[in-house]
């Protein structure tokens, strides 16, 4: 069985990357609201994703890694 998440994985990854690159610029203060906006970039692809990511642990284990132009890790964030 191939579910929607499998079919849309590449597009979801691109959407998350684009959302993060658009929303996080040098000097941006990372807030829970900002992380939620990045998370929204993938939840719309799979109707189960909206509930499933919050069902058991009470929150989605979102991790964001911010890189500089040289590809070096600047900051890692977890919610």
Protein Blocks (a to p, Z undefined) as FASTA:
>chain_A
ZZfklmmmmmmmmmmmmmmmmmpcghiacdfklmmmmmmmmmmmpmklmmmmmmmnopac
dddddddfkopafbdcdZZ
